Amino acid sequence: MAKVKLTIAEPTEEEKKALLEEEPTDAFEPAVEGEQADAPQKKSAAAKGGSAKGAASAAGKKEQPVQGLAAWLSKVAPNHENALLGGLLGLAVAVLMFVAGFWRTLFVVVMVTIGVAIGQYLDGTPKIVNFIRRVIAEFRGNN
């Protein structure tokens, strides 16, 4: 296997000063003309316990990457978004099987499923838990 050496150049003093003077921005939020100067003031007002409008806009910002992914999927594979996601998931599992092996991959899949089930249960939509309960009830009913 070939080894790759990665070197990272050290920033100059001017670049360091420029980085320190920059205001941090959200990586997923595109800058709109005239909005960048107002952004720190809006953030500080929301951080100080601002209005419900500020909280609602903050909640909307968390969903932007998901909406962006959904838009991209609709553009790339119209009417086949779930098939594309399933294919990507299958590719990831196949690569994991080649790299880690069957049993380790199975362990990862089981742990992810348990994690999703716990998350769904805490969110109030326990689809996986309900499915398991339904399967167990059918199994007990058939014996």
N, C-alpha and C positions, 0 to 999 in steps of 0.2 A: 504494500500500500504506500502510495506517495505521500510525503509530508509536505504541508503547505505552511509557509511562514508568513504571518500577517504583521505588518508594521504600521503603526499609526503615528503620523507626524504630530509633534507638539505644536499647539497654537502659539502664534506670536503674541507679544505683550499687547499690541493694538487689538488683536482679535479677542484676547481675554477681557480687556476693558470694555469692548463693544458688547460682549456676551453678558457681562455683569450689569451693564446699563440697560439692557433690553428687558422689557416687561414680559413675564411668561405668558404664553398663549396656549389655548387648547389646540392640540394637533389636528383634531378632526373638524374644527370650526374654521371655515375659510374666512379670511379677512375681507370685510366689505369696506369700500371707500368711506372714510369719515367715521367709521364705527370703532376703529382701533383706539382712538383717543378716549372714547367714552367707555370702553370695556373695563378698565380698572375701576372706574367709579361705580359701574353697575355691580361688579363683583364685590366691591367693598360694602355696598349698600345691602346686598343679599347676605353677606357674611355677618353683618351687624344685626341680623334679624329683620330683613326687609319684608316686603309685602308678599302675599300669596302669589302674586303675578311673577315675582322673581323666583319663587320656589318652583312654580309651574314651568318657567322657561328653563330652569336648571334641570328639571326632570326630563324635559324634551331634549336637552342636549345629550343626555345619556343614551337616548334611543337613536341618535343620528347615525352611528356606525351601522346599526342593524338596518335602518332604513336605507342607508347607502348600499349595503350588501344586497338587500332585497331588490333595489333598483338595478344594480349591476346584474343580478341573476335574471331579472325580467328582460334586460336588454340582451344578454348573452344567449339565454335559452328561453324564449317566450313560451309560456304554457308547459314548460318542462323544468321548472326550478327545483322541484323536489327530486326529480331524477338526477339532475346535476349534483345536488347536495349528496344524494345517496352514492353516486359514483365517486365523488371526492372522499366520502367516508370510507368506501370500499378500498380506494387506493391507499388511504392512510393505514387501514388495517393490514392490507397486503404488505406494505413497506415495513410496518411494525413486525409482522410475522417473519419476514426475511431477516430483519435485524435482530429481533429479540427471541424468536422462536414461538411455537404454538402455545405452550403453557403460559409463558409470560404474557403473551398477547391476550389470551383468554382471561388471565387474571386482571389485566388492565381494563378489558371490556366489562368484566363483572363489577369492578370497583367503580368505573364511570357510571354504569347503570345504577348501582346503589346510590351514588352521589346524586344523580339526577332524580331518583325516586325520593330521596330525602328532601331535596330542594322543592320538588313538586308538592310533597306533603306539607312542607312549611309554607308554601305559597297558597295552599288551599285547593290545589288541583291535582290530587294524587292519582293520575292516570295509570302509572305503572303499578302502584299498590292495589288499585281497584282491579286491574287486569289479573294480578297474582291471586287476589281474593276470589275472583270469578273462576279462575282455573282450579284452585283448591276446592271450591264449592262444587264444581262439576265433577272433579275427581272423587270426592267423597260421596256424591250422589249416585255415581255409576257403580260403586262397589257394594 
